[in-house]
Amino acid sequence: MRSFRPLPLISAMALAFCGMAHGQSLLELYDAARGFDANYQSVQAQFEATRLKAEQAQSKLGPTGSLSVNVSKNNASYDPSKTVATNPSFTRFYGTNTATVVGSQPLYRPADKAEVAQSSLQMKVVQEQMLAAEQDLMVRVSQAYFEVLAAQDTLAFVQAQKTAVAEQLASAKRNFEVGTATITDTREAQAGYDLVVAQEIAAQNDLRVKKLALDQIVGKTGTQPKSMAAQAEPASLSPDQVEDWVSLSKDKNPSLRQAVIGLQVTELETQKAKAALKPTVDFQLSHTFNNNTNASSSGAVPYGATSNLTTGAVVLSWPFYTGNALDNRVRETLSLTQKAQADLDAASRNVAQNTRSAFYGVLSGVSQVKALQAAVESSQVALEANKLGYTVGVRINMNVLDAQSKLFDTKAKLAKARYDVLIGHLRLRQVSGTLQMQDLQGINNLLEP
């Protein structure tokens, strides 16, 4: 028979003290995740890339300058026998050095102006992506945090049940020895003890897996979340009407706002496509320096000359015929705008539905917590009644074991339901786009100090 020896009280207190001393709060682990999570880092890098791309687009409306230098060797010859002229023949080798500086300032470029406006909207898109990534990280860290706490609670309840079953097993054996109980009671208690040992092994493995998941998100090993305060309760929903939350989500949900901006981007793409059919006007200013140097000459007169040429011009470019390519591009962007509008409508409906689901999920969770609290009290009373009935002989050992199992199972479900309500609050604020650090701080305040 397996023996059960309870953990000495001093050792248990020491382990509990160490766990609390080294426990991390929700905010501590969230701060760690911000500097480690790959998804969050990816969005930050995308933000910087989009900012630089916006500056590139803006530079198209500013002045540009270029310098070109050319150094060459030339061979010039003249043979009078092949012409009617009487000039003497000559062969001349000379070099040519040319330097040209060109500056240009766009005066009218409607396509580039539309691209600059697009880049500004893209910056807003990536800002919404940053907000969505931050809110998503809050929820993911909180989810993993409370899953560890739920697994710890489950293990604690299973171990408590193991202790109770072990005591019931010992009682059944004593009663059998004195002849007040049958061997069936002993075997039932032994079967219950073996079952709870298997449950303990499963709970220990589940806790190990949940801790690994939390470690992976925050980039730390051996994380130890702080436990919830015994009487901690989340704040009530404000506002308390579902349609008020739906209105908030329509205004602030990051994904929905991205879809709105995406529609504006496609509309500007149509403007840019139409602008490609319009002329462009640039002011150009150039200066060319040319120097011919006489390297060697068989002629009578040395050859050499220096010249400077400065030119200012207003350049008009008009693509009046492109083989219908630009016309088709305009029609393409109009179709893409219709698609963006349909995507926006779908996103709006999904966000509204998800908001309602999250709202009613929180209300259902709160009701479930209250029901489970009542169930724990009832299960406790039922257990005491079964123990008393077993003592006086009107109940059998299996009744006591079943009552114990129901009590501890209900306690585990109650703990999990409390955590689910907290996560439900965060998810509701996430889908409505109102999740902020102060919401995380409010939940963090519910933890043990």
Secondary structure, 3 states (H helix, E strand, C coil): CCCCCCCCHHHHHHHHHHHHHCCECHHHHHHHHHCCCHHHHHHHHHHHHHHHHHHHHHHCCCCEEEEEEEEEEEEEEECHHHCCCCCCCEEEEEEEEEEEEEEEEEEECHHHHHHHHHHHHHHHHHHHHHHHHHHHHHHHHHHHHHHHHHHHHHHHHHHHHHHHHHHHHHHHHHHHHHCCCCHHHHHHHHHHHHHHHHHHHHHHHHHHHHHHHHHHHHCCCCCCECCECCCCCCCCCCCCCHHHHHHHHHHHCHHHHHHHHHHHHHHHHHHHHHHCCCCEEEEEEEEEEEEEEEEEECCCCCCCEEEEEEEEEEEEECCCCCCCHHHHHHHHHHHHHHHHHHHHHHHHHHHHHHHHHHHHHHHHHHHHHHHHHHHHHHHHHHHHHHHHHHHHCCCCHHHHHHHHHHHHHHHHHHHHHHHHHHHHHHHHHHHCCCCCHHHHHHHHCCECC
